[in-house]
Each structure stands twice: as structure tokens, then as C-alpha cells.
């Protein structure tokens, strides 16, 4: 029962915070320093998800040439940097990962 009460409490807090922003959008304004800082939240969250998957595929640090995820991720990053195309970078990374997993 305690677990369900904690989950319910988290739902209420999360919902109320989101509702307050939607219900009263003009009443609260953020300082410029906070707005600038919030621009870095999505890239930081993406990095927190992607980097462990690339550098620690089996739970330990692996930066060797046998780490197919790291090689495919580096290739995808290079394609994204040069082409500025997210879809192309994803496609190249996935195809290269499948090929490398098939070869190694």
C-alpha cells in the first residue's frame, strides 16, 4: 500500500507542476539565466542516455575497437556533424551497427 501511495503522490506533484505552467503561462516568467541554462537540458539528458550505451555496453567501460556500439555511434556522430541530418545519422549508425555485429 505504501508503494501505491508514493506513486500517487508523485503523480499529483508532477501533474500539478505541469498544470500550473499550462494554466498560468503569463503569470510566471523565468530569469534569462535560467532560460539559458534550460536550453542545455535536452542535450544533457540525451547524453546521459546515449553515452553509457556507447561506452559501457556490457556494464564496464569499453573503448576498444571491438565495441561495435561505440564505432557505430562515432560514425553516426560524424555523419550528423557533416550532413546536419538526424535521419541520415540514425540510418548510418543503425546499418553500421548491424553490419559490425554481423562481422564481429
N, C-alpha and C positions, 0 to 999 in steps of 0.2 A: 504494500500500500504506500509506503514511503517513497518508493521509486516513482510511482504514478503521480504523487503529489509534487515531487521535484520536477517531473516532466511538465505537468500542468502549470507550475509556477514559471518555468522557462518559456512556455508558450505565451502566457499572459504578459510577461515582461517584453518579449520580442514583439508581440503583436501591438502592445501599447506604444512602444517606441516607434514602430513603423507607422502606426495610425496617427500619432501626433505629428509626424513630419508631413503626412499627406493631408491631414485635416487642417493644419495651421501653417501652410507653407510661407506665408508672408510675414508671420509674426516673429520668426526666428531667423536671424542671419548669422552666418559664421564669419569670424575674422579672416582676413586674407591669408594669414599664416596657416590657419587650419585648412582652408581651401587648397592652398598649395601642397600641404602635406597629404591631404586626402587623394590628390592625383596619383600618388605613388602606391596607394593601397592595392589596386588591381595587379600591377606588375609584381609587387611583393608577394601577393597571395599566389599568383601563378608560379613564381619562382619557388615558393615553399612547397608546391605540389610537384613540380617537374624535376627539380634538382635531385631530390632523394631517389626518384625513379631512375634518373640517368646515372648518378654516381654510386648508388647503393642498390643494385638490382637484386642481390641476394642477402641483403641485410648488413653487409660490410662494404667498406669503401673499395671500389674497383675502378681504377683509371687506366687499365691495361687495354691493349689492342683487342683483347678477347671480349670486351664489354660491348656487345652489339648495340645495346640501347644508347650508350654514350656516342658511339660512332654515328648512328643514325640521327641522334639529336644534334650533333655538331654539323652534320650535313644539312639538316633542316634549318638550323640557325643561319648557316651560310647562305642558303637559298633565300630565306626570309630577308636577310640583310641586303642581298644583291637585287632581288626582284621586287621586294616590298609586297609580296603576295602571300597572304596567310594560307590560302587554299593550296597553292603550289608547294609551300614549305611542308604542310601536313602530308600531302601526297608523296613528296620525295622522301620524307622521313619514314613514312609507313612502308613504302615499297622497298626502300633500302633496308629497313629492319627485317622485313620478310625474307629478302634475298640473303642478308647476312646470317639470319637464323637458319636458313636452309643450307648454307655453305659451312657454317661453323658448328 
